[in-house]
Amino acid sequence: MMQIRAEETLTGKDIKEIPDLLEDFSSRVPQMKDYFIRPESRVVYLLGRGSSSNATLFAKYIFEEYTGTITSFIRPHSIFEAKLPLNFKDSVVWAYSQSGKSPDIVECLKKLINWGAEGVAVTNEADTAANPLAQAAGRNILLSKSPELPVAATKSFILQLWVALWAAQTWNKCFDEKDFEDTVKIIRKLTDRDFRETGSEYVGNLRNAGMIGFIGRGTYNAVAADSALKFREMARTHAVGYSAADFLHGPVGAYTENDFVFLLSPSAEIPDDLVRVQKALELRGVRYAVLYEPEGKNPFSRLVTDIRLKITALDLAIAKGLNPDAPKGLAKVTETH
């Protein structure tokens, strides 16, 4: 039986859509800029689960590094278990949910709004009637009108990162608008290639790896976390993302010659903390690869690396004879409470 090509899967088709969806979102920013709100205090709260939580980590780095905005995470459990009301007056909560239907995110945002917060929904659901998070927030930063059917979030995750970059640009004019255009061109060149050219370089090593690690610093920490999630979802492999510092504080001790690690570097010259990781891996005989993007500017290059790794996860799933679109036991909307 002929093996399906990565581009023919629903996930592959979603990835190939990304450049057009990024261009479309950029064209809609002027219509949505009033939704990119932050309070006078320049303190913003972020709320999300799963892949959306990884996107909020990226947003935190972008908001704090480029716009002087203090950014904190909301953990729904502490909100639901709070014995006394918390004062969210004059605060803004950005709530991320690709479907807009995650029950705990919706209910958590409602509670925060009751305690005085303003809400911003970041979703991929255009139909407000089918989007309880957008209803609760009263404003929805719509990622796209293109439904994402596979379990693993690819195009919607990249669009969530795009939102953070455009929010920073709206607040602080911290980037050249050409950076957005150039990034789309680089991503289009990547997604127009045969996916096997991207993933096959590593699939042989990854197929038999006991553990796969992803090590990134700063904004690459978010990419590391989400890449690991996609390898778990699509390729059914044990994968974990770490910051360089966290990895050296214990986890590196579990890695052996049977494992594989990706080091996500912001430049060809590997920064000192990743060099320390590199030495620790070599000491243990752990196989590794250094990934960096020779094209594009930081932090936009993070999106390119993320797509590169998602294509690799997709190729690995197909090589293992798995269905990357509908992993066994997983669903698009997770009913957490």
VEXDREN-2710 file (C-alpha; in Angstrom, 1 decimal):
% VEXDREN-2710
k/r/px/py/pz
1/MET/0.0/0.0/0.0
2/MET/1.3/3.4/-1.0
3/GLN/2.2/5.6/2.0
4/ILE/0.4/8.9/2.2
5/ARG/2.5/12.0/1.6
6/ALA/2.7/14.5/4.4
7/GLU/1.2/17.3/2.3
8/GLU/-1.9/15.2/1.6
9/THR/-2.9/14.9/5.3
10/LEU/-5.2/17.5/6.8
11/THR/-2.3/18.6/9.0
12/GLY/-0.1/19.0/6.0
13/LYS/-2.7/21.1/4.2
14/ASP/-3.1/23.3/7.3
15/ILE/0.6/23.9/7.4
16/LYS/0.7/24.9/3.7
17/GLU/-2.1/27.4/4.4
18/ILE/0.0/29.3/6.9
19/PRO/1.6/32.0/4.7
20/ASP/-1.8/33.0/3.2
21/LEU/-3.4/33.1/6.6
22/LEU/-0.6/35.3/8.0
23/GLU/-1.0/37.7/5.2
24/ASP/-4.8/37.8/5.7
25/PHE/-4.4/38.5/9.4
26/SER/-1.9/41.3/8.8
27/SER/-4.4/42.9/6.4
28/ARG/-7.1/42.8/9.1
29/VAL/-5.0/44.3/11.9
30/PRO/-6.3/47.9/11.2
31/GLN/-9.9/46.6/11.7
32/MET/-9.0/44.8/15.0
33/LYS/-6.5/47.2/16.6
34/ASP/-9.0/48.5/19.1
35/TYR/-9.1/44.9/20.5
36/PHE/-5.4/44.9/21.2
37/ILE/-6.0/46.4/24.6
38/ARG/-3.8/46.8/27.7
39/PRO/-4.5/48.9/30.8
40/GLU/-2.6/52.1/31.8
41/SER/-0.7/50.0/34.3
42/ARG/0.9/48.1/31.5
43/VAL/0.1/44.8/33.3
44/VAL/-1.6/42.1/31.2
45/TYR/-2.8/38.6/32.2
46/LEU/-2.8/35.6/29.9
47/LEU/-5.0/32.6/30.0
48/GLY/-4.8/29.4/28.0
49/ARG/-4.5/25.6/28.0
50/GLY/-2.4/23.1/25.9
51/SER/-1.0/24.6/22.7
52/SER/-2.7/27.9/23.6
53/SER/-0.8/28.0/26.9
54/ASN/2.5/27.6/24.9
55/ALA/1.4/30.6/22.8
56/THR/0.8/32.7/25.9
57/LEU/4.4/31.9/26.9
58/PHE/5.6/33.4/23.6
59/ALA/3.4/36.4/24.2
60/LYS/4.9/36.9/27.7
61/TYR/8.4/37.1/26.3
62/ILE/7.3/39.4/23.4
63/PHE/5.3/41.8/25.6
64/GLU/7.9/42.1/28.3
65/GLU/11.0/42.3/26.1
66/TYR/9.6/44.6/23.4
67/THR/6.8/46.7/25.0
68/GLY/7.5/47.1/28.7
69/THR/4.3/45.3/29.6
70/ILE/4.4/43.1/32.7
71/THR/2.7/39.9/31.8
72/SER/1.4/37.2/34.2
73/PHE/-0.2/33.8/33.7
74/ILE/-3.7/32.9/35.1
75/ARG/-4.0/29.4/36.4
76/PRO/-7.7/28.4/36.4
77/HIS/-7.5/26.2/39.4
78/SER/-6.5/29.0/41.8
79/ILE/-9.3/31.2/40.4
80/PHE/-11.9/28.5/40.9
81/GLU/-10.6/27.6/44.3
82/ALA/-10.1/31.2/45.5
83/LYS/-11.7/31.6/49.0
84/LEU/-12.0/35.4/48.6
85/PRO/-12.7/37.5/45.5
86/LEU/-9.5/38.7/43.7
87/ASN/-9.3/42.3/42.6
88/PHE/-9.0/42.4/38.8
89/LYS/-10.3/46.0/38.5
90/ASP/-8.6/48.0/35.7
91/SER/-6.9/44.8/34.4
92/VAL/-7.0/43.1/31.1
93/VAL/-7.0/39.3/30.5
94/TRP/-6.2/37.9/27.1
95/ALA/-7.8/34.4/26.9
96/TYR/-6.5/32.0/24.2
97/SER/-8.6/29.1/22.9
98/GLN/-8.4/28.0/19.3
99/SER/-12.0/26.7/19.4
100/GLY/-13.3/29.3/21.8
101/LYS/-15.1/26.4/23.5
102/SER/-12.7/25.2/26.2
103/PRO/-15.0/25.1/29.3
104/ASP/-12.5/25.9/32.0
105/ILE/-11.1/28.9/30.0
106/VAL/-14.6/30.2/29.3
107/GLU/-15.7/29.9/32.9
108/CYS/-12.4/31.3/34.3
109/LEU/-12.7/34.4/32.0
110/LYS/-16.2/34.9/33.1
111/LYS/-15.2/34.9/36.8
112/LEU/-12.3/37.3/36.2
113/ILE/-14.7/39.7/34.4
114/ASN/-17.0/39.5/37.3
115/TRP/-14.1/40.5/39.5
116/GLY/-13.5/43.6/37.3
117/ALA/-11.3/42.5/34.4
118/GLU/-11.7/43.3/30.8
119/GLY/-11.4/40.4/28.4
120/VAL/-9.9/39.7/25.0
121/ALA/-10.6/36.4/23.3
122/VAL/-8.0/35.1/20.8
123/THR/-9.8/32.3/18.8
124/ASN/-10.1/30.6/15.5
125/GLU/-13.9/30.6/15.5
126/ALA/-15.6/33.3/13.4
127/ASP/-19.2/32.4/14.4
128/THR/-19.8/34.2/17.7
129/ALA/-22.9/32.1/18.4
130/ALA/-20.6/29.1/18.5
131/ASN/-17.8/30.8/20.4
132/PRO/-18.6/31.2/24.1
133/LEU/-15.2/32.7/24.9
134/ALA/-15.8/35.5/22.4
135/GLN/-19.2/36.0/23.9
136/ALA/-17.8/36.3/27.4
137/ALA/-15.0/38.7/26.4
138/GLY/-17.1/40.9/24.2
139/ARG/-14.2/41.2/21.7
140/ASN/-12.5/38.5/19.6
141/ILE/-9.2/38.7/17.8
142/LEU/-10.0/36.3/15.1
143/LEU/-7.1/34.2/13.9
144/SER/-8.7/33.1/10.6
145/LYS/-11.8/31.9/9.0
146/SER/-10.1/28.6/8.1
147/PRO/-11.3/25.8/10.4
148/GLU/-8.6/23.6/11.9
149/LEU/-9.9/20.1/11.9
150/PRO/-6.8/17.9/13.0
151/VAL/-6.2/17.5/16.7
152/ALA/-2.7/19.1/16.6
153/ALA/-2.8/22.8/16.3
154/THR/-0.4/24.0/13.6
155/LYS/-1.7/27.0/11.7
156/SER/-3.7/28.4/14.6
157/PHE/-0.7/28.2/16.9
158/ILE/1.5/30.1/14.4
159/LEU/-1.3/32.7/14.1
160/GLN/-1.4/33.0/17.9
161/LEU/2.3/33.9/17.8
162/TRP/1.6/36.3/15.0
163/VAL/-1.0/38.0/17.3
164/ALA/1.6/38.6/20.0
165/LEU/4.0/40.2/17.4
166/TRP/1.2/42.5/16.1
167/ALA/0.1/43.4/19.6
168/ALA/3.6/44.5/20.4
169/GLN/3.7/46.5/17.1
170/THR/0.4/48.1/17.9
171/TRP/1.5/49.1/21.4
172/ASN/5.1/50.2/20.8
173/LYS/6.0/50.2/17.0
174/CYS/8.9/48.0/18.0
175/PHE/9.3/46.3/14.6
176/ASP/9.7/47.3/11.0
177/GLU/6.5/46.3/9.2
178/LYS/8.8/44.8/6.5
179/ASP/9.7/42.2/9.1
180/PHE/6.2/40.8/8.9
181/GLU/6.2/40.8/5.1
182/ASP/9.7/39.1/4.9
183/THR/8.7/36.5/7.5
184/VAL/5.7/35.5/5.3
185/LYS/8.0/35.1/2.3
186/ILE/10.4/32.9/4.2
187/ILE/7.6/30.7/5.5
188/ARG/6.1/30.4/2.1
189/LYS/9.4/29.2/0.7
190/LEU/9.6/26.6/3.5
191/THR/6.0/25.4/3.1
192/ASP/6.3/25.2/-0.7
193/ARG/9.1/22.7/-0.5
194/ASP/8.5/18.9/-0.5
195/PHE/7.9/18.2/3.2
196/ARG/10.3/15.2/3.0
197/GLU/13.2/17.6/2.4
198/THR/12.5/19.2/5.8
199/GLY/11.7/16.2/8.0
200/SER/13.7/13.3/6.5
201/GLU/17.0/14.6/7.7
202/TYR/16.1/13.7/11.3
203/VAL/13.4/11.0/11.0
204/GLY/15.9/8.1/11.0
205/ASN/17.4/9.3/14.4
206/LEU/14.0/10.2/15.8
207/ARG/12.2/7.0/14.9
208/ASN/14.0/4.9/17.5
209/ALA/14.7/7.7/20.1
210/GLY/13.5/6.9/23.6
211/MET/13.1/10.5/24.4
212/ILE/13.2/13.7/22.3
213/GLY/14.1/17.0/24.0
214/PHE/13.7/20.5/22.7
215/ILE/15.8/23.2/24.4
216/GLY/15.1/26.9/23.8
217/ARG/15.8/30.1/25.5
218/GLY/13.5/33.1/25.7
219/THR/10.9/33.0/22.9
220/TYR/12.4/29.7/21.7
221/ASN/11.2/28.2/25.0
222/ALA/7.6/28.5/23.8
223/VAL/8.6/26.9/20.5
224/ALA/10.3/24.1/22.4
225/ALA/7.3/23.4/24.5
226/ASP/4.9/23.3/21.6
227/SER/7.1/21.3/19.4
228/ALA/7.3/18.7/22.1
229/LEU/3.5/18.7/22.3
230/LYS/3.2/18.1/18.6
231/PHE/5.6/15.2/18.6
232/ARG/3.6/13.6/21.4
233/GLU/0.3/14.2/19.7
234/MET/1.2/13.3/16.1
235/ALA/4.1/10.9/16.4
236/ARG/3.2/9.3/19.8
237/THR/6.7/9.8/21.1
238/HIS/8.0/10.9/24.5
239/ALA/9.0/14.5/23.9
240/VAL/9.6/17.4/26.3
241/GLY/10.5/21.0/25.9
242/TYR/12.7/22.9/28.3
243/SER/14.5/26.2/28.8
244/ALA/18.2/25.8/28.8
245/ALA/18.5/26.6/32.5
246/ASP/15.7/24.2/33.5
247/PHE/17.2/21.4/31.4
248/LEU/20.6/21.6/33.2
249/HIS/18.9/21.6/36.6
250/GLY/18.2/17.9/36.5
251/PRO/16.4/16.7/33.3
252/VAL/19.7/16.3/31.3
253/GLY/20.6/13.5/33.7
254/ALA/17.9/11.3/32.3
255/TYR/19.1/11.5/28.7
256/THR/21.3/8.8/27.1
257/GLU/22.7/7.7/23.8
258/ASN/19.3/6.3/23.0
259/ASP/17.7/9.8/22.9
260/PHE/17.8/12.9/20.7
261/VAL/17.8/16.6/21.5
262/PHE/17.1/19.7/19.4
263/LEU/18.9/22.9/20.5
264/LEU/17.1/25.9/19.2
265/SER/19.6/28.7/18.7
266/PRO/18.9/32.3/17.8
267/SER/22.0/32.5/15.7
268/ALA/24.8/30.5/14.1
269/GLU/26.9/31.4/17.1
270/ILE/25.4/29.3/19.9
271/PRO/24.8/31.3/23.1
272/ASP/26.6/30.4/26.2
273/ASP/23.7/28.6/28.0
274/LEU/23.1/26.4/24.9
275/VAL/26.9/25.7/24.8
276/ARG/26.6/24.4/28.3
277/VAL/23.8/22.1/27.3
278/GLN/25.8/21.0/24.3
279/LYS/28.7/20.0/26.5
280/ALA/26.5/18.1/28.9
281/LEU/24.9/16.2/26.0
282/GLU/28.3/15.3/24.6
283/LEU/29.5/14.1/28.0
284/ARG/26.5/11.7/28.1
285/GLY/26.8/10.6/24.4
286/VAL/23.4/12.1/23.6
287/ARG/22.7/12.7/19.9
288/TYR/21.6/16.3/19.1
289/ALA/21.1/18.8/16.4
290/VAL/21.4/22.6/16.5
291/LEU/18.7/24.4/14.6
292/TYR/18.9/28.1/13.7
293/GLU/17.3/30.2/10.9
294/PRO/19.9/31.9/8.6
295/GLU/17.1/34.0/7.1
296/GLY/14.8/36.4/8.9
297/LYS/15.1/38.5/12.0
298/ASN/14.6/37.7/15.7
299/PRO/12.0/37.1/17.1
300/PHE/10.2/36.4/13.8
301/SER/12.5/33.5/13.0
302/ARG/10.9/31.5/15.9
303/LEU/7.8/31.0/13.7
304/VAL/10.0/29.5/10.9
305/THR/11.7/27.0/13.3
306/ASP/8.3/26.1/14.8
307/ILE/6.9/25.2/11.3
308/ARG/10.1/23.3/10.5
309/LEU/9.7/21.1/13.6
310/LYS/6.0/20.6/13.0
311/ILE/6.7/19.3/9.5
312/THR/9.3/17.0/11.1
313/ALA/6.7/15.7/13.6
314/LEU/4.3/15.1/10.7
315/ASP/6.9/13.2/8.7
316/LEU/7.8/11.1/11.8
317/ALA/4.2/10.2/12.3
318/ILE/3.8/9.0/8.7
319/ALA/7.1/7.0/8.9
320/LYS/5.7/5.2/12.0
321/GLY/2.4/4.4/10.2
322/LEU/0.4/6.7/12.4
323/ASN/-2.5/9.0/11.5
324/PRO/-1.3/12.5/12.5
325/ASP/-4.7/14.1/12.0
326/ALA/-6.6/12.0/14.5
327/PRO/-4.3/10.6/17.2
328/LYS/-5.9/7.8/19.2
329/GLY/-7.6/8.9/22.4
330/LEU/-7.2/12.7/21.7
331/ALA/-9.9/15.2/20.7
332/LYS/-9.7/18.8/19.3
333/VAL/-11.6/20.3/22.2
334/THR/-10.5/19.0/25.6
335/GLU/-13.2/19.0/28.2
336/THR/-11.1/20.1/31.2
337/HIS/-12.9/21.8/34.2
END
